[in-house]
Amino acid sequence: MRVGMISFAHMHAHSYAQAVTAFANAELIGISDPDKSRGEETARTYNTLYESSVDDLLSKVDAVVICSENAHHKADVLAAAAKGVHVLCEKPLATSVKDAEEMITACENAGVILQTAFPVRFNPPVQQLKALIDRGDLGQIRAIHGTNRGTNPGGWFIDPSLSGGGAVLDHTVHVVDLMRWMLQSEVQEVYAEVGQQFGTTTADDCGLLSFSFQNGTIATLDPSWSRNRTFPTWGDVTMDVIGSDGMTRLDAMKQHIMLYSDVENAVSQLSCADNHDIGLMKDFLDSVAANRQPSITGTDGLKAMQVALAAYESFQRKQPVTIHH
């Protein structure tokens, strides 16, 4: 399968490129990036071609991975759909509901796959929690408290004209996607506090969301960029799940060893977990090969993004916001 990549603006792009090259049935044909020097250097790194034109790249591939700035997702996805190319798009899917809906419709009309990059679904502890809930071991899920706290990525992530928001948009979507997937229910109402508490002046860097699902489950989420540069990892993904018959605590990053180094003069956390980006890429490539819907769709990306956008609206209005599905 011929795979291309559009933009290495997002830090996950390198992990996705490495994932593509891990599969014998896939070949990284080329890279297109508006930053020519970055694109050429990256193409050399992966021993592939740099294409200055997105259309030229799309004419040579069966599938494409899009890692451009959030505000450019729509244009890149529409270009791929117009060429009949299947798409794996970095999250958040877009910066507005209207744009996301246009992207989904364009891919449906073109008969191509649109998958949202939510790799945490393929994290082994997350999958074990999903199986636990599906078996009914916890009974009816009453409440979930989640976190997705990270380090401020800086750059275009704190430029709302390119990112569409700050920490709340960047980090809400991952855990909301997990909650929707596990509960098989949609978020109904959102109330949020959003702020700038960690030195960011151009975008929000913290928030606290409270929301309810249509099935009655209540949830909270901390999506803040509250981890400093010396924190052992970029952040965390945790969920406390309370059911009628039991409760459990998920820490998706717990599969690790700690290294306290005199040589590096630092504390670091070395992951022992399976690479969930590999799981995401396998799902995407298998979906393209079988011409079937991926396990994570464009609609999943839209639904998670709606919660983050509703959080901003709630903070501005100082009241809960209802999401209409």
C-alpha positions as MATLAB code, in Angstrom:
seq = 'MRVGMISFAHMHAHSYAQAVTAFANAELIGISDPDKSRGEETARTYNTLYESSVDDLLSKVDAVVICSENAHHKADVLAAAAKGVHVLCEKPLATSVKDAEEMITACENAGVILQTAFPVRFNPPVQQLKALIDRGDLGQIRAIHGTNRGTNPGGWFIDPSLSGGGAVLDHTVHVVDLMRWMLQSEVQEVYAEVGQQFGTTTADDCGLLSFSFQNGTIATLDPSWSRNRTFPTWGDVTMDVIGSDGMTRLDAMKQHIMLYSDVENAVSQLSCADNHDIGLMKDFLDSVAANRQPSITGTDGLKAMQVALAAYESFQRKQPVTIHH';
ca = [
       0.000    0.000    0.000;
       1.361    3.417   -0.989;
       1.159    5.853    1.921;
       1.987    9.550    2.001;
       2.205   12.105    4.790;
       1.081   15.720    4.710;
       3.021   18.012    7.065;
       5.192   17.257   10.060;
       3.845   20.229   12.011;
       2.423   17.910   14.693;
       4.876   16.150   17.000;
       3.099   12.798   16.530;
       3.992   12.775   12.832;
       7.342   11.064   13.374;
       5.765    8.268   15.388;
       3.184    7.732   12.647;
       5.899    7.684    9.974;
       7.811    5.075   11.953;
       4.600    3.081   12.324;
       4.008    3.084    8.551;
       7.513    1.752    7.928;
       6.937   -1.057   10.447;
       4.447   -2.813    8.152;
       5.584   -4.981    5.267;
       2.435   -4.225    3.268;
       2.935   -0.436    3.413;
       5.478    1.914    1.893;
       6.010    5.559    2.777;
       6.007    6.917   -0.761;
       6.540   10.583    0.029;
       6.103   13.595    2.267;
       4.624   16.976    1.485;
       5.222   19.859    3.874;
       4.752   23.615    3.382;
       7.954   24.022    5.407;
      10.378   22.978    2.681;
      13.446   22.573    4.870;
      11.508   20.471    7.406;
       9.968   18.408    4.628;
      13.263   17.734    2.876;
      15.009   16.826    6.118;
      12.185   14.506    7.132;
      12.144   12.845    3.715;
      15.851   12.106    4.100;
      15.228   10.680    7.562;
      12.699    8.173    6.192;
      14.462    7.589    2.883;
      11.525    8.827    0.861;
      10.633   11.678   -1.494;
       9.774   15.254   -0.652;
       6.910   16.647   -2.723;
       6.435   20.410   -2.696;
       2.898   19.984   -4.041;
       0.212   18.230   -1.999;
      -1.636   17.341   -5.214;
       1.493   15.718   -6.650;
       1.846   13.586   -3.530;
      -1.845   12.641   -3.518;
      -1.655   11.491   -7.134;
       0.893    8.826   -6.108;
      -0.640    7.309   -2.974;
      -3.533    5.141   -1.813;
      -3.685    6.628    1.676;
      -2.389    9.672    3.488;
      -1.649   10.638    7.095;
      -2.375   14.305    7.837;
      -0.403   15.990   10.631;
      -0.764   19.642    9.667;
      -1.867   22.431   11.979;
      -5.489   21.969   13.069;
      -6.742   24.879   10.974;
      -5.362   23.202    7.826;
      -6.969   19.792    8.383;
     -10.055   20.668    6.364;
      -8.171   21.767    3.232;
      -5.867   18.747    3.376;
      -8.707   16.263    3.899;
     -10.796   17.791    1.088;
      -7.779   17.615   -1.237;
      -7.300   13.932   -0.415;
     -10.984   13.149   -0.887;
     -10.953   14.875   -4.285;
      -8.145   12.518   -5.329;
      -9.842    9.402   -3.945;
      -7.207    8.950   -1.225;
      -8.014    7.411    2.172;
      -7.249    9.605    5.191;
      -5.927    9.259    8.720;
      -6.208   12.746   10.227;
      -4.595   13.960   13.423;
      -6.917   15.150   16.184;
      -8.809   17.380   16.713;
     -10.497   16.617   13.425;
     -11.134   20.321   12.726;
     -11.608   23.637   14.497;
     -15.353   23.973   13.909;
     -18.319   21.628   13.673;
     -19.150   22.945   10.207;
     -15.663   22.149    8.894;
     -15.702   18.654   10.410;
     -19.101   17.925    8.872;
     -17.857   19.061    5.452;
     -14.819   16.793    5.776;
     -16.939   13.787    6.727;
     -19.384   14.410    3.867;
     -16.598   14.884    1.311;
     -14.977   11.579    2.257;
     -18.312    9.755    2.243;
     -19.135   11.136   -1.214;
     -15.696   10.162   -2.506;
     -15.971    6.664   -1.032;
     -12.791    7.037    1.008;
     -12.066    6.311    4.655;
     -11.725    9.179    7.110;
     -10.177    7.980   10.357;
      -9.436   10.228   13.346;
      -6.107    9.657   15.085;
      -7.078    8.538   18.577;
      -4.219    6.103   19.286;
      -4.953    5.825   23.022;
      -7.770    3.404   22.157;
      -4.994    0.935   21.322;
      -3.207    1.316   24.671;
      -3.261   -2.135   26.379;
      -4.592   -0.955   29.796;
      -7.285    1.077   28.007;
      -8.354   -1.982   26.037;
      -8.479   -4.030   29.257;
     -10.732   -1.402   30.846;
     -13.000   -1.432   27.783;
     -13.316   -5.243   28.060;
     -14.046   -4.956   31.801;
     -16.897   -2.528   31.162;
     -18.243   -4.535   28.215;
     -18.412   -7.669   30.389;
     -20.442   -5.773   32.954;
     -17.932   -6.422   35.740;
     -18.440   -2.901   37.123;
     -22.208   -2.905   36.672;
     -23.784    0.306   35.421;
     -21.188    3.068   35.097;
     -22.249    5.935   37.338;
     -19.305    8.338   37.054;
     -15.866    8.816   35.504;
     -13.102   11.227   36.510;
     -10.481   11.622   33.797;
      -7.264   13.522   33.247;
      -5.154   14.247   30.208;
      -2.593   16.618   31.650;
       0.450   17.475   29.607;
       3.297   19.849   28.913;
       2.585   23.034   26.953;
       3.774   22.199   23.413;
       4.252   25.861   22.462;
       4.626   26.901   18.822;
       1.474   26.881   16.712;
      -0.425   25.020   19.470;
      -0.733   28.312   21.366;
      -1.756   30.295   18.263;
      -5.560   29.945   18.110;
      -5.593   30.984   14.443;
      -3.790   27.693   13.700;
      -4.830   25.487   16.608;
      -8.445   26.569   17.080;
      -7.935   26.735   20.848;
      -5.533   25.785   23.602;
      -5.259   22.969   26.105;
      -9.014   22.361   26.295;
      -9.299   21.593   22.582;
      -5.942   19.832   22.390;
      -6.412   17.471   25.335;
     -10.154   17.087   25.866;
     -10.763   15.060   22.728;
      -8.624   12.021   23.628;
     -10.333   11.125   26.899;
     -13.813   12.123   25.736;
     -13.321    9.701   22.861;
     -12.404    6.959   25.337;
     -15.454    7.705   27.466;
     -17.828    7.710   24.463;
     -16.309    4.442   23.237;
     -16.574    2.723   26.603;
     -20.045    3.987   27.477;
     -21.506    3.806   23.952;
     -23.307    7.037   24.770;
     -23.042   10.683   23.736;
     -22.256   13.695   25.898;
     -25.441   15.630   26.562;
     -24.418   18.677   28.616;
     -21.120   20.419   29.393;
     -20.067   22.942   32.029;
     -16.482   24.189   32.076;
     -13.972   26.506   33.652;
     -11.146   27.552   31.330;
      -8.099   29.635   32.154;
      -4.462   30.626   31.822;
      -2.667   29.512   34.972;
       0.673   28.214   33.732;
       2.202   31.152   31.896;
       0.500   30.911   28.511;
      -0.698   34.299   27.301;
      -2.071   33.541   23.845;
      -4.299   30.514   24.533;
      -5.932   28.640   27.389;
      -3.564   26.290   29.197;
      -5.934   24.762   31.742;
      -9.526   23.780   32.267;
     -11.891   21.641   34.260;
     -14.900   20.108   32.500;
     -18.009   18.576   34.032;
     -20.405   16.799   31.699;
     -23.198   14.278   31.582;
     -23.954   11.536   29.078;
     -27.304   10.636   27.609;
     -27.238    7.349   29.557;
     -26.976    9.226   32.880;
     -23.246    8.821   33.542;
     -21.585   11.955   34.907;
     -17.940   12.798   34.242;
     -15.189   15.289   34.913;
     -12.003   15.927   32.975;
      -8.819   17.907   33.574;
      -7.173   18.590   30.161;
      -4.603   21.113   31.439;
      -1.071   21.733   30.223;
       0.012   21.577   33.862;
       3.120   19.393   33.576;
       6.382   21.325   33.610;
       9.446   20.620   31.490;
      11.119   18.436   34.124;
       8.111   16.133   34.587;
       9.221   12.546   33.735;
       6.728   12.226   30.861;
       4.845   14.633   28.602;
       1.724   14.066   30.718;
      -0.811   11.419   31.607;
      -4.080    9.719   30.707;
      -6.039    8.505   33.740;
      -9.635    7.501   34.421;
     -11.341    6.639   37.706;
     -14.420    4.627   36.732;
     -17.170    4.154   39.330;
     -19.828    1.538   38.667;
     -22.829    0.190   40.543;
     -20.923   -3.067   41.240;
     -17.356   -1.852   41.552;
     -14.783    0.728   40.599;
     -11.370    0.769   38.973;
      -8.563    3.189   38.237;
      -6.830    3.387   34.861;
      -3.376    4.875   34.348;
      -2.599    4.430   30.659;
       1.075    5.349   31.146;
       1.707    3.020   34.100;
       3.630    0.436   32.073;
       7.063    1.907   32.694;
      10.278    1.872   34.654;
      11.763    4.925   36.340;
      15.379    5.923   35.642;
      17.253    8.156   38.078;
      20.427    9.062   36.241;
      23.573   10.759   37.576;
      24.918   10.848   34.018;
      21.902   12.704   32.664;
      21.251   14.454   35.997;
      17.563   13.739   35.506;
      14.640   11.524   36.345;
      13.021    9.878   33.343;
      10.198    7.431   32.768;
      10.890    4.718   30.208;
       7.799    3.132   28.714;
       7.472   -0.652   28.626;
       4.067   -0.568   26.932;
       3.171   -1.588   23.415;
       3.337    1.312   20.964;
      -0.303    2.305   20.539;
       0.547    4.303   17.410;
       1.363    0.943   15.820;
      -2.119   -0.269   16.750;
      -3.700    2.851   15.273;
      -1.751    2.526   12.026;
      -2.550   -1.181   11.713;
      -6.249   -0.444   12.111;
      -6.047    2.256    9.438;
      -4.051    0.178    6.953;
      -6.241   -2.891    7.507;
      -9.346   -0.754    6.970;
      -7.980    0.618    3.707;
      -6.938   -2.850    2.501;
     -10.387   -4.310    3.310;
     -12.237   -1.137    2.200;
     -14.191   -1.108    5.464;
     -14.968    1.515    8.064;
     -12.144    1.958   10.597;
     -12.840    1.417   14.280;
     -12.416    5.174   14.823;
     -14.299    7.291   12.297;
     -14.484   10.925   11.323;
     -17.751   11.087   13.230;
     -15.918    9.954   16.371;
     -13.542   12.866   15.839;
     -16.467   15.261   15.415;
     -18.288   14.074   18.546;
     -15.202   14.435   20.751;
     -14.431   17.855   19.283;
     -17.989   19.046   19.977;
     -17.426   18.541   23.705;
     -14.293   20.700   23.691;
     -16.019   23.459   21.708;
     -19.014   23.284   24.052;
     -16.599   23.728   26.975;
     -15.377   27.012   25.509;
     -18.953   28.141   24.946;
     -19.905   27.184   28.489;
     -17.048   29.201   29.942;
     -17.952   32.240   27.858;
     -21.648   32.032   28.817;
     -20.966   30.976   32.436;
     -23.599   28.271   32.192;
     -24.018   24.654   31.040;
     -24.278   24.017   27.303;
     -26.428   21.311   25.737;
     -25.002   19.367   22.780;
     -27.592   18.489   20.149;
     -26.880   15.249   18.272;
];
